[in-house]
Amino acid sequence: MDMETVRLSRIVEKLVPELVPFLTERELNLNIVLRDGLALLEPDDAMEIVQHSIEQQREMLLQ
């Protein structure tokens, strides 16, 4: 499968919708590049992506 770019909101809404209220609009609007596309993601993958995306965003804000 080809790489696919999606917003974090799409990943969260599809796989872990219970997290939506806990994420900011900025976090939900982050672009995420998926190596194998959205169709192959599992809920555990989504949790890892959310965690990594938030950590990366915090690092950028602290610089």
N, C-alpha and C positions, 0 to 999 in steps of 0.2 A: 504494500500500500504506500501511497505517496504521503509526503509531509503535508500537514494541514495546520493552518493558523486559525485559532478560535479565541474568543474572549473567555476569560476565566468564568464569567457568569454562565456561559453555555455548559461548561463542564460541570459546574456546581449544580445547576438546575437539573441536569440530566441524571447525575450520579449520586449526589449528596445534598438534596434540596434543603435538608434541615440546617445547613450551614449558612444559607442566604442571609438570614437576619443578623448574623454575626460578622459579616464582611461589609466593608465600606464600599461606597460607589466606586471609588478609585481602584480598590482591589478587584472588584467585579469587572471593571473595564480593562484590566491588564490583558494584553495579547499573549497567548501561549502558543508555541510551535510544538505540535505533536508529531513525533517521528512516524508513527503508524496510524495516525488519524484517530478521531473521536470514537469510531465504532468499536475499536478494540480495547478501550479503557475499561477498567474495573473500578468499583468504589474505592478500594485501597489505593489505586493509582491516583485517583482524584484527590484523596486526602493528602497524599505526598506532594502533589502539584500545588495544592492550596498552601500547605506549610512552606514549601520552598519559595513560592511566589511572595508570600508575606515577608519571609525572612529577607529576601533579596530587596524588596521594596524598602524595608526598614534600614538596611545597610546603605541604600542610595540616599535616604533622607538624612542619615547621620553624617554623610560626607560633606 
